[in-house]
Amino acid sequence: MSQSALLAHDLVRTLGSRRVLDGVSLTAAPGHRIGLIGENGAGKSTLLRLLAGADEPDGGSVVRPPELGFLHQEMPFEPASTITDVLDDALREAREDLAELDRLSRALADTPEDAAGYPDLLTEYGERLDRAERHAAWDADRRAEIVLVGLGLGELPHDRTLASLSGGQRGRLALAALLVRRPAALLLDEPTNHLDDAAATFLEEQLRELPGVVVVASHDRAFLDAVCTDLVDLDPAVDGPTRYGGNYTAYQAEKRAERDRWQRRFDEEQEELAELRHSVSVTAHQVAPGRAKRDSEKMGYGHTTGRVQQQISRRVRNATRRLDELERDQVRKPPEPLRFRATGLASRSPDGILLSLRDVEVPGRLTLDRLDVQATDRLLVTGPNGAGKSTLLAVLAGRLAATGEVHRRGGLTVGLLTQDTVFDRPDRTVRDTYQQMLGERRAEAVPLRSLGLLAPRDLARPVGELSVGQRRRLALALLVADPPELLLLDEPTNHLSPRLSDELEEAMGTGLGAIVVASHDRWLRSRWPGRELRL
């Protein structure tokens, strides 16, 4: 294996009382761009930190290329450092390579070919030349400017201090520094956070051109599809993390095929279980003590019954043994994908309009001339940050007053998933909150565990101890289990794994009722089947 490969073997990492990684291995060769996917808490960031050497594993080992770049949460610079300081540090290796090549060139010109030190000089020159070519050193300064523009930082004066930049700008500058350096291995944790569409597309192009190793943890399905040559799913599986060849589209196809195979195996096993139970019951009855002899058995009963009984008993024992094995090791039922269950209420409006807005304005936040939401609408609201997407949803939900005309159909039920969810009783457990808010009958009809939005270990936790993402998934579960006539979702795929995001999108296409979604998710937007309103 090349020296520039990244190799991890049997990594184990325990945080608190929870084993986050248990025997994870990974081989990443130059030219491979590996995406790490899975639920929050599956260990993506933990694995990246172990690969980078930022944390030490409790077991296992990592072999790293000599040049490795890791996208940290914060750059290792003082707040008073400037953009120029960051760029100079990123360009340092390229400039050193060029200066050293210049020195070696002069030394070779001044040294006779038959001199004792000439072969060593020539070898050193060749190694340095290879290194400079890998880093595209001659183009580094121009590349730095291109990267800054591509990531939306081109207009910032280079004397700006890091303290004067926003968190998003600092994150993009850290990413720019890594792209300028071009290390042999690049480790990135959610790199498209804080990037608009143009910057995300630019990043994808840059990563595809890198000759080395790229390992990235991301929820961004469009990014995973455009960049990755392999995906590693860290969500718990029988045999541990699973590696899939190809991009996100290929992963989706394989996961669908996996689920179909799982469903077929479950169905076949349940059919065999039913047959075995019936066989054991009926055959056991045939040889039960005290059973009356049939007429066909009476003549030679004493002569043949022993052999017949032995054969039947053997069949019973074999069937019972197989039944015990299947019941002990049977395949569990595949989890049901998300579904928005039809309420049957959406057709009450004769003209099909649930809600209409005319000349609506929230000063400084939203201006909208006209909007009608039909009873079965699928409406996507898009626009840059600050355009008023969340404000519009709050107006539609009746949680924010606006000037103009807002007409709602009488008795309209509305549900809103906000970006930050707060529950009134943070001391109440997840399970109790779900049951109290839905009602006992509905909670039994749609068990929380069946939705797959929260891990079973979290159901007994107080909701106040949940992360932002977990609270949003609980709020989404309440809406999925008993959907209103008008469902409003603000950035619904935030904090969801790619798999759950796929299921949510499919669920939005089923059932009655109207759904209005505000989203910056490129994958969702590119596949939206309904109307779009751009603010």
C-alpha positions in Angstrom: 0.0 0.0 0.0 1.3 3.5 -0.9 2.8 5.6 1.8 0.1 8.2 1.1 -2.7 5.8 2.1 -4.7 6.3 5.3 -5.1 3.0 7.3 -7.2 2.4 10.4 -7.4 -1.0 12.1 -9.8 -2.2 14.7 -10.5 1.2 16.3 -12.2 1.3 19.6 -13.4 4.5 21.3 -15.5 4.9 24.5 -16.9 8.2 25.6 -18.3 8.1 29.1 -20.2 4.8 29.5 -20.9 4.5 25.8 -18.8 2.7 23.3 -19.0 4.9 20.2 -16.7 2.9 17.9 -16.2 -0.8 18.4 -13.6 -2.4 16.1 -13.9 0.0 13.1 -11.3 -0.5 10.3 -10.9 1.8 7.2 -8.5 1.8 4.2 -8.4 5.0 2.2 -6.1 4.9 -0.8 -5.1 8.0 -2.9 -7.8 9.0 -5.3 -10.6 7.7 -3.0 -13.0 10.1 -1.5 -14.9 8.4 1.3 -18.1 9.7 2.9 -19.0 8.9 6.5 -22.7 8.8 7.0 -25.1 7.8 9.8 -27.2 9.2 12.6 -25.9 11.9 15.0 -24.0 10.0 17.6 -23.0 7.2 15.3 -19.3 8.2 15.6 -18.6 10.1 12.4 -16.8 13.0 14.1 -15.2 10.7 16.6 -13.7 8.6 13.8 -12.4 11.7 12.0 -10.6 12.9 15.2 -9.0 9.5 15.6 -7.9 9.4 12.0 -6.5 12.9 12.3 -4.6 12.1 15.6 -6.6 14.8 17.4 -7.8 12.0 19.8 -6.2 8.7 20.8 -8.2 5.5 20.4 -8.8 3.1 23.4 -7.8 0.3 21.0 -6.6 -0.2 17.5 -4.1 1.8 15.4 -3.9 4.4 12.6 -1.2 4.8 9.9 -1.3 8.3 8.4 0.3 9.9 5.4 3.1 12.4 6.4 0.9 15.3 5.2 -2.6 15.4 6.7 -5.1 18.2 6.9 -8.1 18.2 9.3 -10.9 20.8 9.2 -11.1 21.8 12.9 -14.1 23.6 14.5 -11.8 26.6 15.0 -8.5 27.4 13.4 -5.2 27.3 15.4 -4.7 31.0 15.2 -5.0 33.9 17.7 -8.0 36.2 17.3 -5.7 39.1 16.3 -4.3 37.1 13.4 -5.3 38.3 9.9 -6.4 36.6 6.7 -2.9 37.3 5.4 -1.5 35.3 8.3 -3.7 32.3 7.6 -2.8 32.4 3.9 0.9 32.7 4.5 0.8 29.7 6.7 -1.2 27.7 4.1 1.3 28.8 1.4 4.4 28.2 3.5 5.1 24.6 2.3 4.6 25.5 -1.4 7.0 28.5 -1.1 9.5 26.3 0.8 9.4 23.7 -2.0 10.0 26.4 -4.7 12.9 28.0 -2.7 14.5 24.6 -2.1 14.1 23.6 -5.8 15.9 26.9 -6.7 18.7 26.2 -4.2 19.1 22.6 -5.5 19.1 23.8 -9.1 22.0 26.1 -8.4 23.8 23.4 -6.4 23.5 21.0 -9.3 24.7 23.6 -11.8 27.8 24.2 -9.6 28.6 20.6 -9.0 30.4 18.4 -11.6 28.4 15.3 -12.6 31.4 13.1 -11.6 31.6 14.7 -8.1 30.9 12.4 -5.1 27.9 14.4 -3.9 26.2 14.8 -7.3 24.0 11.6 -7.1 22.7 12.6 -3.7 21.9 16.1 -4.9 20.1 14.7 -7.9 18.0 12.4 -5.7 17.1 15.2 -3.4 16.1 17.4 -6.3 13.8 14.6 -7.7 12.1 14.1 -4.4 11.5 17.8 -3.9 10.3 18.1 -7.5 7.7 15.3 -6.9 6.6 17.0 -3.7 6.2 20.4 -5.5 4.2 18.8 -8.3 1.9 17.0 -5.9 1.2 20.3 -4.2 1.0 22.3 -7.5 3.4 24.7 -5.8 4.0 26.9 -8.8 0.2 27.7 -8.9 -0.3 28.1 -5.1 -0.6 31.9 -4.9 -3.0 32.1 -7.8 -4.9 29.1 -6.3 -5.2 30.9 -3.0 -7.1 33.8 -4.6 -9.3 31.5 -6.7 -10.2 29.5 -3.5 -11.1 32.6 -1.5 -13.4 33.9 -4.3 -14.9 30.4 -4.8 -15.8 30.2 -1.1 -17.3 33.6 -0.9 -14.4 35.4 0.8 -13.0 37.3 -2.2 -14.3 40.6 -1.1 -12.8 40.5 2.4 -9.7 42.7 2.9 -6.7 40.5 3.8 -5.9 42.7 6.8 -9.2 41.7 8.5 -8.6 39.9 11.8 -10.2 36.6 12.7 -11.9 38.2 15.6 -13.8 40.5 13.2 -15.1 37.6 11.1 -18.4 35.7 11.6 -18.3 32.1 12.6 -19.3 31.1 9.1 -16.5 33.2 7.6 -13.9 31.7 9.9 -15.1 28.2 8.9 -14.8 29.0 5.2 -11.3 30.5 5.7 -10.2 27.3 7.5 -11.5 25.3 4.6 -9.8 27.6 2.1 -6.4 27.1 3.9 -6.7 23.4 3.5 -7.6 23.6 -0.2 -4.6 25.9 -0.8 -2.2 23.5 1.1 -3.4 20.3 -0.8 -2.2 17.8 1.8 -1.9 14.1 0.9 -4.9 13.3 3.1 -7.8 15.7 3.8 -10.3 15.0 6.7 -13.4 17.2 6.7 -16.3 17.4 9.2 -19.5 18.8 7.6 -17.6 21.0 5.2 -20.7 22.4 3.4 -22.0 24.1 6.6 -22.1 27.9 6.0 -21.7 27.4 2.2 -24.2 28.7 -0.3 -25.0 26.8 -3.5 -22.2 28.3 -5.5 -19.6 27.8 -2.8 -20.7 24.2 -2.2 -20.4 23.5 -6.0 -16.9 25.1 -6.0 -15.8 22.9 -3.1 -17.1 19.8 -4.9 -15.0 20.6 -7.9 -11.9 21.3 -5.8 -12.2 18.0 -4.0 -12.7 15.9 -7.2 -9.4 17.3 -8.5 -7.3 16.3 -5.5 -5.0 13.3 -6.1 -4.8 12.3 -2.5 -7.2 10.8 0.2 -10.4 12.6 1.2 -12.5 11.4 4.2 -15.6 13.5 4.9 -18.5 13.3 7.4 -21.6 14.9 5.9 -25.4 15.0 6.0 -25.4 16.9 2.6 -26.7 14.3 0.1 -26.0 16.5 -2.9 -22.4 16.9 -1.8 -22.0 13.1 -1.1 -23.4 12.4 -4.5 -21.1 14.8 -6.3 -17.8 14.0 -4.5 -17.7 10.5 -3.0 -16.3 7.3 -4.6 -17.2 5.3 -1.5 -19.6 5.6 1.4 -19.2 4.1 4.9 -22.5 3.8 6.8 -21.7 3.9 10.6 -25.2 3.2 11.8 -25.3 0.0 13.8 -25.4 -3.2 11.7 -24.9 -6.8 12.4 -21.4 -6.9 11.1 -20.4 -3.3 12.0 -20.0 -0.3 9.7 -20.7 -1.2 6.0 -18.8 0.2 3.1 -20.6 0.9 -0.2 -18.8 1.6 -3.5 -20.0 4.6 -5.5 -21.7 7.9 -4.7 -24.9 8.6 -2.8 -27.2 7.6 -5.7 -25.5 4.2 -5.8 -25.8 3.9 -2.0 -29.6 4.7 -2.2 -30.0 1.9 -4.8 -28.1 -0.6 -2.8 -30.0 0.3 0.4 -33.3 -0.2 -1.3 -32.1 -3.6 -2.6 -30.9 -4.5 0.9 -34.3 -3.6 2.4 -36.1 -5.7 -0.3 -33.9 -8.7 0.5 -34.5 -8.1 4.2 -38.3 -8.0 3.7 -38.3 -11.1 1.5 -36.2 -13.0 4.1 -38.5 -11.9 6.9 -41.6 -12.9 5.0 -40.2 -16.3 4.0 -39.1 -17.0 7.6 -42.5 -16.0 9.0 -44.2 -18.3 6.5 -41.9 -21.2 7.5 -42.5 -20.4 11.2 -46.3 -20.6 10.6 -45.9 -23.9 8.8 -43.7 -25.4 11.5 -46.0 -24.3 14.3 -48.9 -25.9 12.4 -46.9 -29.1 11.7 -45.8 -29.5 15.2 -49.3 -29.0 16.6 -51.1 -31.3 14.2 -48.4 -34.1 14.2 -48.1 -34.0 17.9 -51.8 -34.4 18.2 -51.6 -37.5 15.9 -49.2 -39.3 18.3 -50.7 -38.0 21.5 -51.3 -40.5 24.3 -54.9 -41.8 24.4 -55.6 -41.0 20.8 -58.2 -43.4 19.4 -56.9 -45.8 16.8 -58.1 -45.4 13.2 -59.8 -48.4 11.5 -56.8 -48.8 9.2 -54.6 -49.2 12.2 -56.6 -51.8 14.2 -55.9 -55.0 12.3 -52.1 -54.8 12.6 -51.8 -52.2 15.4 -49.5 -54.2 17.6 -47.3 -55.2 14.6 -46.8 -51.7 12.9 -47.6 -49.0 15.4 -44.2 -48.9 17.0 -42.4 -48.2 13.7 -45.1 -45.6 12.6 -45.0 -43.8 16.0 -41.2 -43.6 15.9 -41.3 -42.0 12.4 -43.9 -39.5 13.4 -42.1 -38.7 16.7 -38.9 -38.1 14.8 -40.6 -35.7 12.5 -42.1 -33.9 15.5 -38.7 -33.6 17.1 -37.1 -32.3 13.9 -39.8 -29.8 13.3 -39.7 -28.7 17.0 -35.9 -28.3 16.8 -36.1 -26.2 13.7 -38.9 -24.1 15.2 -36.8 -23.5 18.3 -33.9 -22.4 16.1 -36.0 -20.0 14.0 -37.8 -18.5 17.0 -34.5 -17.9 18.8 -32.6 -16.4 15.8 -35.4 -15.1 13.6 -34.9 -12.0 11.5 -36.5 -9.0 13.0 -39.2 -7.2 11.0 -37.8 -4.3 8.8 -38.6 -0.9 10.4 -41.5 0.9 8.7 -40.5 3.9 6.7 -42.0 7.3 7.7 -45.5 7.9 6.5 -47.8 10.9 6.8 -51.1 9.2 7.6 -54.2 10.7 5.9 -56.5 12.6 8.2 -59.4 12.6 5.9 -60.1 16.3 6.7 -58.5 18.0 3.8 -61.4 17.7 1.4 -63.9 19.7 3.4 -63.1 23.0 1.6 -65.3 23.2 -1.6 -62.7 25.3 -3.4 -59.8 23.4 -2.1 -58.1 26.5 -0.6 -57.0 26.1 3.0 -55.3 29.4 3.4 -54.7 32.6 1.4 -52.5 35.6 1.8 -52.8 39.0 0.1 -50.3 41.9 0.4 -48.8 40.5 3.5 -45.9 42.3 5.2 -43.8 41.8 8.3 -41.6 45.0 8.4 -38.0 44.2 7.7 -38.6 40.5 7.4 -41.2 39.6 4.7 -43.2 41.1 1.9 -45.5 38.9 -0.2 -48.2 40.0 -2.6 -50.2 36.7 -3.0 -50.2 33.1 -1.9 -52.9 30.4 -1.9 -52.3 27.1 -0.3 -54.5 24.3 -1.7 -55.8 21.3 0.2 -53.3 18.9 -1.3 -50.4 21.3 -2.0 -46.8 20.4 -1.9 -45.1 23.9 -1.7 -41.4 24.5 -1.4 -40.2 27.9 -0.1 -36.6 28.8 -1.1 -34.4 31.8 -0.9 -31.2 33.0 0.7 -30.7 33.4 4.4 -32.7 36.4 5.6 -35.2 36.2 2.8 -38.1 35.5 5.2 -38.7 31.7 4.8 -39.1 31.0 8.5 -41.1 34.2 8.9 -43.6 33.1 6.2 -44.1 29.8 7.9 -44.7 31.5 11.2 -47.3 33.7 9.5 -49.0 30.7 7.9 -49.1 29.0 11.3 -50.7 32.0 12.9 -47.8 32.5 15.3 -46.7 35.8 13.9 -48.9 38.8 13.1 -48.6 40.5 9.7 -50.3 43.4 7.9 -52.5 42.6 4.9 -55.1 39.9 4.5 -54.7 36.3 6.0 -57.7 34.0 5.5 -57.8 30.5 7.0 -60.5 28.0 6.4 -62.6 27.5 9.6 -61.4 24.8 11.9 -58.1 24.4 10.0 -55.5 22.2 11.9 -51.9 23.4 11.4 -48.7 21.9 12.6 -45.3 23.7 12.5 -41.8 22.1 12.8 -39.5 25.0 13.9 -35.7 25.0 13.6 -35.4 25.1 17.4 -37.9 23.0 19.3 -38.7 23.6 23.0 -41.1 21.5 25.1 -43.1 22.8 28.1 -42.1 20.0 30.4 -38.3 19.3 30.1 -38.4 17.0 33.0 -40.9 14.6 31.3 -39.4 11.6 29.5 -39.5 11.3 25.7 -41.9 8.4 25.9 -44.3 10.2 28.3 -44.1 13.4 26.2 -45.1 11.5 23.1 -48.0 9.8 24.8 -49.2 13.0 26.6 -49.1 15.1 23.5 -50.7 12.6 21.1 -53.1 10.9 23.5 -52.9 7.3 24.6 -54.9 5.8 21.8 -52.9 7.5 19.0 -49.6 6.8 20.7 -50.5 3.1 20.8 -51.6 3.1 17.2 -48.3 4.7 16.0 -45.6 3.6 18.5 -42.7 6.1 18.8 -40.2 3.3 18.2 -41.8 2.3 14.9 -41.0 5.7 13.4 -37.2 5.3 13.8 -36.6 8.9 14.6 -35.1 8.3 18.1 -32.9 5.6 19.4 -34.6 3.2 21.9 -32.0 4.2 24.6 -33.3 7.8 24.4 -37.0 7.1 25.1 -36.6 7.1 28.9 -34.5 10.3 28.9 -36.0 13.7 30.0 -36.6 15.8 26.9 -34.5 18.6 28.5 -31.5 16.4 28.1 -31.9 15.9 24.4 -29.8 17.6 21.8 -31.3 20.2 19.4 -31.5 17.5 16.7 -33.1 15.0 19.0 -35.7 17.4 20.1 -36.5 18.3 16.5 -36.9 14.6 15.7 -39.3 14.1 18.6 -41.3 17.1 17.3 -41.3 15.6 13.8 -42.5 12.2 15.3 -45.5 14.0 16.8 -46.4 15.5 13.4 -45.8 12.2 11.5 -47.9 10.2 13.9 -50.9 12.6 13.7 -50.5 15.0 10.8 -52.6 18.1 10.5 -54.4 19.4 7.4 -51.6 21.9 6.9 -48.1 20.8 7.8 -45.3 23.5 7.9 -41.7 22.2 8.0 -38.8 24.6 8.5 -35.5 23.0 7.3 -36.8 19.5 8.1 -33.7 17.6 7.0 -31.4 19.5 9.4 -30.1 17.0 12.0 -31.4 14.0 10.1 -29.2 11.3 8.7 -29.3 11.0 4.9 -31.4 7.8 5.2 -34.0 9.5 7.4 -34.0 12.5 5.1 -34.8 10.2 2.1 -37.7 8.6 4.0 -39.0 12.0 5.1 -39.1 13.1 1.4 -40.9 10.0 0.4 -43.4 10.4 3.2 -44.2 13.9 2.1 -45.6 12.5 -1.1 -48.2 10.4 0.6 -51.5 11.0 2.3 -53.9 14.0 2.2 -53.3 17.4 3.6 -51.0 20.2 2.4 -47.3 20.5 3.1 -45.2 23.6 3.0 -41.4 23.2 3.3 -38.8 25.9 3.7 -35.4 24.4 2.9 -31.9 25.1 1.7 -31.2 21.4 1.2 -29.9 21.1 -2.4 -30.8 17.4 -2.7 -34.4 18.0 -1.6 -34.8 21.1 -3.8 -33.5 19.4 -6.9 -36.1 16.6 -6.5 -39.1 18.6 -5.3 -42.2 17.3 -7.1 -44.5 20.3 -6.3 -44.6 24.0 -6.6 -41.8 26.4 -5.6 -42.0 29.9 -4.1 -38.7 31.7 -4.1 -38.5 34.7 -1.7 
